[in-house]
Amino acid sequence: MANFKEIMAMCLDGASYSRITTVLGCSRRDVSRVKAIIAEESITAESFRLLPPGWFVSRFSDGRSNRRQAYDQPDFKALAQRLKNNRHLTRNQLWMDYLAAESADGEVKYQYSQFCAGLRDYLRVNDLDGVVEHEPGQELYVDWAGDKVPIVDAATGEVGMKASLFVAVCPYSGLMFVTAKANEKMPAWLECHVQALEYLGKVPSVVVPDNAPTATYRPKKHSTYRLVLPKYQELADYYQMTIVPTRPARPKDKAAVERAVQIAYTKIMGYFDGVTFYSLDDLNEEIAIRLEDINSGLARPDGTTRRKRFDEEEAPVMRDLPATAFTDVVWKHPKVDRNWHVMCDYQYYSVPFTLVGKRLTARITPGLVTLFDGEHIVAEHVRLTGFKYRYSTDPAHGPADGDTSHNVLTRDELISWASSFGPATLTVVTMIIDRNQAATPKGLFQVRNILAKLGKKHGKTTLEPACREALNKKLVPTMTVLQRLQTTIAHEMKNGHTPHRSGCDVARTPQSTPVDITQFSANDVFIRPIEHYADDGDTGLVNDVFPYGTHTSQEGANLQ
């Protein structure tokens, strides 16, 4: 609304139309209206100074004040308190309650947009809801999503792991990056940051993480502040970024990434309903497809996309990536096992068999495992991720057939060892080695563990029956299966029961002739003939014990 008092003052001073409109920013129509009132009321400079403030309101009223009074004014103070008490309450629900309330005669209700504008102005004036303003290219918010994605082991059909989703977002443009990792440990945390920066193609000035265990820590047990972990700080120093963690228990500090996590749930995980993933690579390929649709396909309210806004407004003010990406290096000192493999981060990697028994140095990076004997590189493998206890084997590292030098674990050695337990154990061991012909060291290692660990249990008495039970039931013999069978057999033996005979074992046992034992007294003893105790194969089962008495051998034999 034009300031008619100032216009009138300048008109009485003799100012021109052009000067008045330039100084006061009003229209020529407003100036003409004031000049007409001056002429009509014969206003002079002296009478102008005596005019009350209300005179200008009534004389130059455009009707908007009366119209404002015709609206039912919401109680914004009460509405703000309701929002504070219930964080799940929406503005739409408040507006619906406002419409449902009765109003005075002649008053009308605000529409939704005006209602929200009035509530927003009240919250801002009363400092009840701070608005975080983001500058282009300055910040990158990062966090782990709470929900995980199951990865199924194709061999067993069971869930082998639950992948965690890493979410990064540029709050100004809304550009998102999402990737899945096997865990939320420090190496995965750092690798996710490197991948996020490569996805952006630029480096922001500030990274804003949540207070995850891989980001910050408390220097003292009850300290009120947190420090950035040294490993995380190394990455920030390499890219010349500043780490500014959010305040604990302040969700509004990270509203941008929380919204991005919700989008990841609905626009990514929601699309995976009914889809089974068998590896992290498969999951990340599908995530990349969904991510491209979110960033480049979904239009924002202003008609632009996240990617377009980032490329036009954020990328130009960001710094370029360094020539080489940050690499997190972990050093370990594994010992070469007799199957000429070393274990690093729960995965097995081959080395030349001549190094069996030696302790090597392993340099582990996110993508590569390099093994050193002293200062010389003896092997290099692509790092295995995902399911544990997998093998990366270079056939050139293995010994020639029949080579027993350097204390290498051999098939003949394990076969001989298995024979000492019994024929069933020998059969199981042979099956395991044969089914791992494509990865011989893996089979030898599994067999060695079965014989060394399970063979010692329960006084070396349960491995053979467990192997026999696995064969009779046609189970796939693994260490877990045999261990469960051992436990069951040991429990039966402890309670005085004999292990269960399979159908094939019973068929080899001579059938007994039913005998009426009522003709014998309680003091009689029944003695079985020597043939009964002959070796009937590999049953290894304990025979029944009869009560002692004083009966003849021949009568006892007749019971057989």
SULGI-V112971 format. One line per field, one symbol per residue. psi: psi as a letter, one per 40 degrees, with the letter a starting at -180 (. if undefined). A space follows every 10 residues. Layout:
psi: ???
//
This chain:
psi: higddddddd ddeeiidddd dddefiiddd dddddddddd efhiddddee hidedddddf heedddddee ihhigddddd dddddheehi dddddddddd iiiiheiiii iddddddddd dddddefehi hhhhihedih hiihidiihh hhhdddeihd ihiihhhihh dddehihhii idafiddddd dddddddddd eihidhhgii fidediihdi dfieiiihid ddddddddef ihhgiiiifg dedfdddddd ddddddecdd eehehhheid dddddddddd dddddedhii deeiiddddd ddddddeiii iidiihhhhh higihhieff iihhffihhi iheeeheihi hhhhideihh hhgbehheih ihhhibiifi hhhhdeeiii heheiffhhi ddddddddde didddddddd ddddefdegd dddddddddd dddddeifff eedddddddd ddefihhidd dddddddddd ddddeeiiih hidddddehh hihhhheeei ieeiihhiid ddeihfbfdf ihiihiiiaf iidddddde.
//
